[in-house]
Amino acid sequence: MSKSVPPHAEKRQHNSTHHGIDRQDPYHWLKADNWQEVMHNPVVLAADIRDYLEAENAYFETEFEKPNEALSEAIYKEIRGRIKEDDSGVPSPDGPFAYNSKMAEGKQYPILVRTPRQGGEETVLLDCNAEAEGVDYFGFGGAAHDETHRYLAWSADRKGSEFYSIHVRDLETGKDQPDLIEKTAGGVVWTRDSKAFLYVEQDQNHRPYRVRKHVMGTEQSDDPVIYTEKDSGFFVAVGATHSRQYLLIEAHDHQTSEVYLLDANAETEPHLVEPRKENREYGVEEADGLLYIHTNDGDAEDFKIVTAPANEPGAANWTDLVPHQGGVLILSAFVIKGRLIRLERADGLPRIIIRDLSSGEEKPIAFEEEAYALGVSAGYEFDTDTIRFTYSSPTTPSRVYDYNVKTGDRTLRKEQEVPSGHNPDDYVTRRIHAKAPDGEEIPVTLLHRATTRLDGSAPCLLYGYGSYGMSMPAGFSISTLSLVDRGFVYAIAHIRGGEEKGRHWYREGRGMKKRNTFTDFIAVADYLAEAGLVDGKRIIAQGGSAGGMLMGAVTNMRPDRFEGIIAQVPFVDVLNTMLDDTLPLTPPEWPEWGNPITSKEAYDYIASYSPYDNIETKDYPAIFALAGLTDPRVTYWEPAKWVARLRDHKTDINPLYLRTNMGAGHGGASGRFDRLKEVALTYAFAIMTAGAPETI
């Protein structure tokens, strides 16, 4: 059967000049002039842009999706078969009730429920499946009950654009109140008297920029403004201390933050803890009138914890409680009565430390596997001896424990079930290290079947991210087993730009050192091949969002190293995006990448690696790019322009596909099963590209 002709986007002249440098961008027209409106109402997308995106979708469907339908359906069924569909979380007590979330068999979205604290009849508070009926997209933005346990504020995004509408449900009647708050970031924090809540409003450029207070029974137009952030490079969020004594307003970019306190009982005006200072971050907890502040102030690159009186919270009164220790990154901290709980990472592995605030005695919770993921949560209550943590590894399904901070007893509350069966002994997890060009040791997590021979014959899917200080957890994934069971080695490259080896690991992979992220990833691929661990001719690389930028960069730098590339909502038009300060995320992103508007040095450096700007006339590997039409984080035109330019320049006959979800945003399809279908498509692409077995 002859192959269809791939779409080719029209070239239209567009010139821009910065720092005396002229650049041509023939596919600039793919960015809709009315892009803000498209985020709210996708049907207003210009016809010529829609035609091109739909032509690419049709080409993908004809050339890959339909011919490989049996394989992707088999993978989808495998992954779905590993899900306990009628699953429930672990109830979290709060006062007279215990709150929980569960999934029903065959349903796409969560159901929020509660029972009496000591057990009893379950009450459904919110069924997101019912709320999602009749809409193409439903993004649940979370829910928060008030202290009287009568009201539930919940939010939803029905376009994929991450503009959330807040509703308030009366839990006595089960009906939503007339109160409706539009164009928000989603979350709320209730005042102690349950008469009002704070929320964050977004501007027309999708920036969470101000905090308003909604009093129950009033119109949104009457909501007073509590705080407005004037710096377009900063985002705003609301929260509360775990003690519930203070409401919090947090303003931050990626490297700088400041916090305002509001007395949750007296509803005072916001009181600034400490003014923002470039490259200083801090977060606040409270107990008995004392603030516990998690910060990198001074030389505390890997963070420390200090205390200060709540009525005199400024940095002049900060006193070290947990001093900075280089190489031990404090990730987060919270306080329950009499105890400080912190999550930290040392030698690339997480651990929980429990500190008795009276004696100063500390107890760790750690595990022995070579690689694992660990999380800890406070629950709703402050006056408690119990915390909850979650543990998993690439071979071990997730386990939820309750831990008594006084006795050290741990209780297994839930173990992830895999209905189709899973034996951890059938798999092997390893932590190895590859050497970067400058000598740095790059951690790599491997997962493979025990029967897979690491003799250079196995295909490999190599995953990477490497931005914003986000570390890639070595946790259990029901999806990756479909690759591993077909003989793949699944590898995670913990490259610079993340924080796996401390804050310096992040610092060495951002701004004017961003290229380290790309060369680290290539070094990992080279090592896996040269050490004979995988087949160097069958390495498939995968990354999404900023990890999609990584995919574009390494494809330009070493197209010969990778057999295939999976780029999910890829941030590939970096230079143009950072030059456009009207886009939602651009000003807050300048500390991460540099500001090419004001700095020629930043302009030149970004231009040297921006994937879209560095496409050349040469052979490229097989590429599968995925986009979301209403994505406000990585706008749809970035992958569209990238693919259009690749089509014009590449000299090979390898597949190049663009699939745009015309009814979703950054996270892809909203329902849990629909999302699995997208995962199955990407894995089918990896399997076919690597020539791996189609069946297991």
C-alpha positions in Angstrom: 0.0 0.0 0.0 1.4 3.4 -1.0 2.0 5.9 1.7 0.0 9.1 1.8 1.7 12.4 1.2 2.5 14.2 4.5 1.1 17.7 5.1 3.4 20.6 4.3 2.6 23.9 6.0 2.6 27.0 3.8 5.5 29.4 4.3 4.6 33.0 5.0 7.1 35.7 5.5 7.5 37.0 9.0 10.5 39.0 10.2 11.6 40.0 13.7 14.6 41.9 14.9 16.2 41.8 18.3 19.6 43.1 19.3 20.2 44.0 15.7 19.7 40.4 14.6 17.0 39.6 11.9 15.3 36.3 12.0 12.8 34.8 9.6 10.0 32.6 10.9 8.0 31.3 8.0 5.6 29.3 10.2 4.8 32.1 12.6 1.3 32.2 11.2 0.4 29.0 13.0 0.2 31.1 16.2 -3.4 32.3 16.2 -3.8 36.1 16.7 -6.7 35.4 19.0 -5.0 32.6 21.0 -6.4 33.9 24.3 -9.9 33.4 22.9 -9.0 30.0 21.6 -8.0 28.9 25.1 -11.6 29.6 26.2 -13.4 28.6 23.0 -11.4 26.4 20.6 -14.0 26.7 17.8 -12.8 30.2 17.1 -9.4 28.9 15.8 -8.7 30.3 12.3 -9.7 28.0 9.6 -6.3 27.8 7.9 -4.6 26.8 11.2 -7.3 24.3 12.0 -7.0 22.8 8.5 -3.3 22.2 9.0 -3.6 20.7 12.4 -6.4 18.4 11.2 -4.4 17.4 8.2 -1.5 16.3 10.5 -4.0 14.4 12.6 -5.4 12.7 9.5 -1.9 11.8 8.3 -1.0 10.3 11.7 -4.3 8.3 11.7 -3.7 7.0 8.2 0.0 6.2 8.5 0.3 5.0 12.1 -2.8 4.9 14.2 -5.0 2.7 12.0 -2.2 0.3 10.8 -1.1 -0.2 14.4 -4.6 -0.2 16.0 -4.3 -3.8 17.2 -1.0 -3.1 19.0 -2.1 0.1 20.7 -5.4 -1.6 21.7 -3.4 -4.5 23.1 -1.2 -2.2 25.1 -4.2 -0.2 26.3 -5.9 -3.4 27.5 -2.7 -4.5 29.3 -2.4 -1.2 31.1 -6.0 -1.1 32.0 -5.8 -4.7 33.2 -3.3 -3.6 35.8 -5.7 -1.0 37.2 -8.1 -1.9 40.0 -11.0 0.0 38.5 -13.1 0.1 41.6 -10.3 1.4 43.7 -10.4 3.6 46.8 -7.9 5.7 48.6 -7.2 5.6 52.4 -9.6 7.7 54.4 -8.1 10.8 56.0 -9.7 11.8 59.4 -10.7 15.3 60.1 -12.9 16.0 63.2 -16.1 13.9 63.1 -15.5 12.6 59.6 -13.0 10.7 57.4 -12.7 11.9 53.8 -11.7 9.8 50.9 -11.6 9.6 47.1 -12.4 6.5 45.1 -12.8 5.3 41.5 -15.7 3.2 40.3 -15.4 0.4 37.7 -15.6 1.7 34.2 -15.6 5.4 35.3 -13.1 8.0 34.2 -13.1 10.4 37.2 -12.9 10.4 41.0 -15.8 10.3 43.4 -15.3 12.2 46.7 -16.9 10.6 49.7 -16.9 10.7 53.5 -17.9 8.5 56.4 -18.2 9.1 60.2 -14.7 9.0 61.7 -15.2 5.7 63.4 -16.9 4.1 60.4 -20.4 3.9 59.1 -22.5 4.8 56.1 -20.6 6.4 53.2 -21.9 9.7 51.8 -21.0 10.8 48.2 -19.9 14.4 48.3 -19.0 14.9 44.6 -19.2 12.5 41.7 -16.9 14.0 39.0 -18.3 11.5 36.5 -21.7 13.1 36.8 -20.2 16.6 36.5 -18.3 15.5 33.4 -21.3 14.4 31.5 -21.9 16.2 28.2 -18.5 17.9 28.0 -15.5 16.8 25.9 -13.0 17.7 28.6 -13.3 17.7 32.4 -10.3 18.6 34.5 -10.9 18.3 38.2 -9.2 21.1 40.1 -9.5 19.7 43.6 -11.9 20.3 46.5 -11.7 21.7 50.0 -14.2 21.4 52.8 -14.7 24.1 55.4 -14.2 23.7 59.2 -17.9 23.2 59.9 -17.9 20.3 57.4 -21.0 21.7 55.7 -19.5 23.2 52.5 -17.3 21.8 49.8 -15.6 24.2 47.4 -14.6 22.4 44.3 -13.3 23.5 40.9 -13.2 22.2 37.3 -11.8 23.1 34.0 -14.1 22.2 31.1 -11.8 23.4 28.2 -8.3 22.1 29.0 -7.1 25.7 29.2 -6.6 25.6 33.0 -9.2 28.3 33.7 -11.1 26.8 36.6 -14.6 27.6 37.8 -15.2 27.3 41.5 -18.5 25.8 42.8 -19.7 25.5 46.4 -21.7 22.5 47.4 -23.9 22.4 50.5 -23.2 19.0 51.9 -26.4 18.9 53.9 -28.5 19.2 50.7 -26.0 17.8 48.1 -26.7 20.9 45.9 -24.4 23.5 44.6 -25.0 27.0 45.9 -25.5 29.9 43.5 -21.9 31.0 44.3 -19.9 30.6 41.1 -16.4 32.0 40.6 -14.9 32.0 37.1 -11.4 32.3 35.6 -9.5 31.1 38.6 -6.4 29.0 39.3 -8.6 26.4 41.0 -7.7 26.2 44.6 -9.3 27.8 47.7 -8.6 28.3 51.3 -11.5 28.7 53.8 -11.5 31.3 56.6 -12.0 29.8 60.1 -15.6 31.0 60.4 -16.5 29.2 57.1 -18.2 32.3 55.8 -15.7 33.0 53.1 -12.7 31.7 51.2 -9.7 33.1 49.4 -9.0 32.2 45.8 -6.6 33.3 43.0 -7.9 35.0 39.9 -6.1 34.7 36.5 -5.7 37.6 34.1 -6.3 37.5 30.3 -2.8 36.2 29.8 -3.5 33.3 32.1 -1.3 34.6 34.9 -2.5 33.9 38.5 -2.0 37.5 39.6 -4.4 38.5 42.4 -6.2 37.1 45.5 -9.8 37.8 46.2 -12.1 36.9 49.0 -15.5 35.5 48.3 -18.2 35.8 51.0 -20.8 33.1 50.7 -24.0 34.3 49.1 -22.5 37.2 47.2 -21.6 37.8 43.6 -18.0 37.4 42.3 -18.1 41.0 41.1 -18.4 42.1 44.8 -15.4 40.0 46.0 -12.8 42.4 47.5 -9.2 42.2 46.3 -6.9 41.1 49.1 -3.6 41.1 47.2 -2.4 42.0 43.7 0.9 41.0 42.2 2.3 43.8 40.1 5.4 41.9 38.7 4.3 39.9 35.7 7.2 37.5 36.4 5.5 36.3 39.6 2.6 33.9 40.2 0.3 34.0 43.2 -1.0 31.1 45.3 -3.1 30.7 48.5 -2.7 28.2 51.3 -2.7 27.8 55.0 -0.4 26.6 57.7 -1.1 23.1 58.9 -2.1 24.5 62.3 -4.8 26.4 60.5 -3.9 29.5 62.5 -2.8 31.4 59.4 -3.9 31.8 55.8 -1.0 32.2 53.4 -0.5 34.3 50.2 2.5 33.2 48.3 4.2 35.1 45.4 6.9 33.3 43.5 8.8 32.7 40.3 11.1 29.7 39.9 13.9 31.1 42.1 12.4 33.7 44.4 9.4 33.8 46.7 7.8 35.8 49.5 4.9 35.0 51.8 2.1 37.0 53.5 0.3 35.9 56.6 -3.4 36.5 57.5 -4.7 35.5 60.9 -7.3 32.9 60.1 -9.4 33.8 63.1 -9.2 37.6 62.9 -8.9 37.9 59.1 -6.4 40.7 59.4 -4.7 42.4 56.4 -1.9 40.4 54.8 1.3 40.8 56.8 4.6 40.2 54.9 7.0 37.7 56.5 10.1 38.9 54.7 10.4 40.9 51.4 11.4 39.1 48.3 15.1 38.9 47.5 16.4 37.5 44.2 17.2 33.8 44.4 15.9 33.4 47.9 13.0 31.0 48.4 11.1 30.3 51.6 7.9 28.6 52.8 6.1 28.9 56.1 4.6 26.6 58.7 3.5 27.5 62.3 3.0 26.0 65.7 2.3 27.7 69.0 3.1 31.2 67.7 6.4 30.1 66.2 7.0 30.1 62.4 9.0 27.2 60.9 10.6 28.5 57.7 12.0 26.2 54.9 14.5 28.4 53.1 17.7 28.6 51.1 18.6 32.0 52.7 22.2 32.9 52.8 24.5 30.1 51.6 22.0 27.4 52.3 21.9 26.1 48.8 20.3 22.8 49.8 17.9 24.5 52.2 17.6 24.7 55.9 14.8 25.2 58.4 14.8 28.3 60.6 12.3 29.6 63.2 10.9 33.1 63.9 8.2 34.5 66.1 4.9 34.8 64.2 4.5 38.4 65.4 8.1 39.3 64.3 8.7 37.1 61.3 11.4 39.0 59.5 14.7 37.5 58.5 16.5 39.5 61.2 14.8 37.1 63.7 15.5 33.9 61.8 17.2 31.3 63.9 18.6 28.0 62.5 16.8 24.9 63.7 17.9 22.4 61.1 21.2 23.8 59.7 22.2 23.6 56.1 24.0 20.4 55.1 25.6 20.5 51.6 24.5 17.5 49.5 21.4 16.8 51.7 18.5 18.6 50.0 15.5 19.4 52.2 12.6 19.0 49.8 9.7 20.0 52.1 8.6 20.3 55.7 5.5 20.5 57.8 4.6 20.6 61.5 2.2 18.6 63.6 1.8 19.1 67.3 5.2 18.6 68.9 6.9 17.3 65.7 8.6 18.7 62.6 8.5 16.4 59.6 10.8 16.9 56.7 11.4 15.1 53.4 15.0 15.2 52.2 17.2 13.6 49.6 20.7 12.4 50.1 22.8 10.4 47.6 19.9 10.6 45.2 17.5 8.8 47.5 14.7 10.3 49.6 14.1 9.8 53.3 11.7 11.2 56.0 13.1 12.7 59.2 10.9 13.2 62.2 12.1 15.7 64.8 10.8 16.0 68.3 10.5 19.7 68.9 11.0 19.4 72.6 14.1 17.2 72.8 15.5 17.8 69.3 15.8 14.0 68.8 15.5 12.9 65.2 14.3 9.6 63.7 14.7 8.7 60.0 12.4 6.6 57.8 14.3 5.1 54.9 14.4 2.0 52.7 17.1 -0.3 51.3 16.3 -0.6 47.5 18.7 0.8 45.0 16.1 3.2 43.7 12.7 4.1 45.1 10.1 6.9 45.4 8.9 8.3 48.8 6.3 10.8 49.6 4.8 12.1 52.9 1.6 13.9 53.7 0.3 15.7 56.8 -3.4 14.8 56.5 -6.0 17.3 57.7 -5.3 17.3 61.4 -2.6 19.2 63.4 -3.1 17.6 66.8 -2.2 14.1 65.8 0.5 11.5 66.3 0.1 10.0 62.8 1.6 10.9 59.5 1.1 9.1 56.2 3.8 8.1 53.7 3.8 6.4 50.3 6.5 4.2 49.1 7.2 2.5 45.7 10.0 1.4 43.4 10.1 0.5 39.8 9.5 -3.1 40.8 7.3 -2.6 43.9 3.7 -1.3 43.6 2.8 1.6 45.8 2.3 1.1 49.5 0.6 3.5 51.9 1.6 3.5 55.5 0.4 5.3 58.6 3.3 6.0 60.9 3.0 6.8 64.6 5.6 9.5 65.4 5.7 8.6 69.1 6.0 4.8 69.0 7.7 4.4 65.5 5.0 1.9 64.6 4.0 1.7 60.9 0.7 0.3 59.7 0.3 -0.7 56.1 -3.0 0.9 55.0 -3.0 0.0 51.4 -1.0 -1.8 48.8 -1.6 -1.2 45.1 -3.3 -4.1 43.5 -2.5 -5.2 40.0 -5.5 -7.3 39.0 -3.8 -8.9 36.0 -0.9 -10.0 38.3 2.5 -8.7 39.2 5.5 -10.5 40.7 8.3 -8.1 41.7 10.8 -10.9 41.4 10.2 -11.0 37.7 11.9 -7.5 37.4 15.2 -5.9 38.3 15.8 -2.3 39.3 19.3 -0.9 39.2 20.9 2.5 39.9 24.0 3.1 37.7 26.0 6.2 36.8 27.1 7.6 33.5 29.9 10.1 33.1 29.1 13.5 31.6 31.6 15.2 29.3 32.8 17.4 32.2 33.3 14.3 34.5 30.1 14.6 36.5 28.4 11.3 37.5 24.8 11.2 36.2 22.5 8.8 38.1 20.5 6.5 35.9 17.6 4.2 37.0 17.1 1.0 35.0 14.1 -1.3 35.0 14.0 -4.6 33.0 12.7 -8.1 33.3 15.0 -10.5 35.1 15.1 -12.6 31.9 16.2 -9.7 29.7 19.9 -10.0 28.9 21.9 -6.8 29.2 24.3 -7.8 26.4 23.6 -5.0 23.9 20.7 -6.7 22.3 17.7 -5.1 24.1 15.9 -2.0 22.9 15.7 0.9 25.3 13.3 3.7 26.1 15.3 6.5 27.8 13.2 9.1 29.6 14.4 12.5 30.6 13.2 15.9 31.9 15.9 18.0 33.6 14.3 21.4 34.3 12.9 23.6 37.1 14.6 21.5 39.7 12.1 18.7 39.2 13.4 15.3 40.1 12.1 12.2 38.3 11.0 9.7 41.0 12.0 6.1 40.6 8.4 4.9 41.4 6.2 2.1 40.2 4.5 2.5 36.8 1.8 0.2 35.5 2.3 1.6 32.0 6.1 1.0 31.5 5.6 -2.7 32.2 4.1 -3.1 28.7 7.5 -2.0 27.3 9.6 -4.0 29.8 7.6 -7.1 29.2 8.4 -6.9 25.5 12.2 -6.9 26.3 12.8 -3.1 26.6 15.2 -1.7 29.2 13.4 1.3 30.7 15.8 4.0 31.8 15.4 7.3 33.5 18.3 9.8 33.1 18.5 11.9 36.2 20.2 14.8 34.4 21.2 18.2 35.5 18.4 20.7 35.7 16.7 18.4 38.2 17.6 18.1 41.9 18.5 14.5 42.2 21.9 15.4 43.5 21.0 18.5 45.4 20.4 22.1 44.4 23.6 22.5 42.6 22.4 19.8 40.2 19.6 22.1 39.3 21.8 25.2 39.1 24.2 23.5 36.7 21.4 22.8 34.3 19.6 26.1 33.9 20.1 29.5 32.5 23.5 29.9 30.9 24.4 26.3 31.8 21.3 24.7 30.1 23.4 22.8 27.6 24.5 20.5 30.4 21.0 19.1 30.4 21.3 18.0 26.8 24.8 16.7 26.9 24.1 14.8 30.1 21.2 13.0 28.3 23.3 12.2 25.3 26.1 10.9 27.6 23.6 8.5 29.3 22.5 7.2 25.9 26.1 6.8 24.8 27.0 5.0 28.1 24.1 2.6 27.8 25.2 1.7 24.3 28.9 1.6 24.8 28.7 -0.4 28.0 26.7 -3.0 26.1 23.6 -2.6 28.4 21.3 -1.9 25.5 21.3 -2.0 21.7 22.7 1.4 20.8 20.8 1.4 17.5 17.4 0.9 19.2 17.3 3.7 21.8 14.0 5.6 21.8 14.1 8.9 23.8 11.0 10.3 25.5 10.2 13.6 27.3 7.4 16.0 27.7 6.9 19.8 28.2 10.4 21.1 29.2 11.5 17.4 28.6 10.1 17.9 25.1 12.6 20.7 24.7 15.2 18.2 25.7 14.0 15.9 23.0 14.2 18.7 20.3 17.7 19.7 21.4 19.2 16.2 21.5 17.6 15.4 18.2 19.4 18.4 16.6 22.7 17.7 18.4 22.9 13.9 17.9 20.2 12.6 15.5 22.3 9.5 14.9 22.2 8.5 18.6 18.4 7.9 18.7 16.2 5.6 16.7 13.1 7.4 17.7 11.9 10.5 19.6 8.6 10.9 21.6 8.0 14.5 22.3 4.9 15.2 24.4 3.6 18.8 24.4 7.2 19.8 23.6 8.6 23.3 24.5 10.6 23.6 21.3 10.1 27.2 20.2 12.1 28.5 23.1 13.5 31.7 21.7 10.3 33.0 20.3 8.4 32.2 23.4 10.9 33.9 25.7 10.7 36.9 23.4 6.9 37.2 23.8 6.0 38.7 27.2 2.3 38.4 26.5 2.4 34.6 26.8 1.2 33.2 30.2 4.4 31.7 31.4 7.1 33.9 29.7 7.9 36.5 32.4 8.0 33.8 35.2 10.3 31.7 33.0 13.0 34.3 32.5 14.9 33.3 35.7 14.9 29.7 34.4 16.1 30.3 30.8 17.3 34.0 30.7 15.6 37.1 29.3 16.5 37.4 25.6 14.6 40.7 25.4 16.9 42.6 27.7 20.1 40.5 27.4 21.9 39.8 24.1 24.0 37.2 26.0 20.8 35.3 26.9 19.4 35.8 23.4 22.5 34.3 21.8 22.6 31.4 24.2 19.0 30.4 23.9 19.3 30.8 20.1 22.2 28.3 20.2 20.0 25.5 21.4 16.3 26.4 20.8 15.1 23.3 18.9 13.0 25.1 16.4 15.8 27.5 15.5 18.4 24.8 15.1 16.8 22.5 12.6 19.2 21.7 9.8 19.0 20.0 6.5 20.0 16.4 7.5 18.7 13.1 8.5 16.5 12.9 11.6 15.2 9.9 13.6 11.6 8.9 13.7 9.6 11.5 15.6 6.2 11.5 17.3 5.0 14.8 18.7 1.9 15.4 20.7 0.1 18.7 21.4 -3.0 20.1 23.1 -5.0 22.8 21.3 -5.9 24.6 24.6 -2.6 24.1 26.3 -1.6 27.4 28.1 1.8 26.0 29.2 3.2 24.8 25.9 1.0 26.4 23.3 -0.1 24.2 20.4 1.8 26.2 17.8 5.2 25.2 19.3 5.1 21.5 18.2 3.1 22.5 15.1 5.8 24.9 13.9 8.6 22.4 14.9 7.1 19.6 12.9 6.4 21.9 9.9 10.0 23.0 9.8 11.3 19.5 10.3 9.2 18.4 7.3 10.8 21.1 5.2 14.4 20.3 6.2 14.8 16.6 7.0 16.4 14.4 4.3 15.4 11.0 5.6 12.3 8.9 5.1 11.7 8.2 8.8 8.2 8.8 10.1 7.4 12.3 11.4 4.0 12.6 13.1 2.1 15.4 14.9 -1.0 14.5 16.8 -2.9 17.5 18.3 -5.7 16.8 20.8 -8.3 19.3 19.6 -10.2 19.2 22.9 -7.5 19.2 25.6 -4.5 21.0 27.0 -1.2 20.3 28.7 -2.2 17.1 30.4 -3.7 15.5 27.4 -7.0 13.7 27.6 -8.8 14.2 30.9 -10.3 10.8 31.7 -8.1 8.1 33.2 -8.9 5.6 30.4 -8.7 8.2 27.6 -5.3 9.2 29.0 -4.2 5.5 28.9 -5.0 5.4 25.2 -2.6 8.2 24.5 0.1 6.3 26.5 -0.6 3.2 24.5 -0.1 5.1 21.3 3.3 6.4 22.3 4.4 3.0 23.4 3.2 1.5 20.2 5.3 4.0 18.4 8.3 3.0 20.5 7.8 -0.7 19.9 7.3 -0.3 16.1 10.3 2.1 15.8 12.6 -0.2 17.8 11.4 -3.3 16.0 10.5 -4.9 19.4 8.1 -7.8 19.7 4.5 -6.7 19.2 3.1 -9.3 21.5 4.1 -10.7 24.9 
